[in-house]
């Protein structure tokens, strides 16, 4: 990993009332190969970390208000090896083999290829990688704390496979508890590619931001099985070259409601 850290060298819930409620159980769809998606309501949130109260890095600042203007669907699970093989003609790049394990050792370019072929298979053009803002919005699920379950990292093992409990490997998706918007493994298991180029935050309020217009690296979010709890926070950011592959690096798919 060429981002901030080499993968082999890492080391009171505060919910607020806001106008985007957690989606109802009926707001879930399943495509032809069994991929499940949950509806994420539109709304606004504060993106980034307040380093006065949260251990983090400068690229998580400044905090800024972001509006997600349209509902969108987010994959309930990280893309599995079974789903990957169904779309990609049977090939499986993963180091840890298992049909219900998350696919890994995929580059950003590979992820985009998967999305393109999934669209072809489904006869649509709606599938895509989530933006970085969509990813954090969905991960937070209406919370303002370091993790969607609060500020105490001691509860992370209930929700995530990370260095403290993974046994140095990935695990079948959905094995831990989901966040309030029914997203499993949004922390841990594998890092997830998002659409955006990596760059600093401007600090200005934004609607549906898409990140910098160019760059040499793409953002990854969510933390992997070999990272400690501090890297699994909702605001934590990392990046890699779009050609990079590693066995803690996968993806989650999104699409915009109404497409």
Secondary structure, DSSP 8 states (H G I E B T S, - for coil): --SSS-TTS-----B---SS----TTSEEE-TT--EEEEE--EEEEES--TTTS---GGG-S-EEEEE-S-EEEESS--BHHHHHHHTTT----SS--TTBB--S--HHHHHHHHHHHHHHHT-S--EE--HHHHHHHHHTTB-SSBTTBS-GGGGGGT---TTTS-SS--BTT-S---TT--SSSSSSSEEEEEEE------S-EES---BS--S-EEEES--TTS-GGGGSTT--EEE-TT---TTEEE-EEEETT-
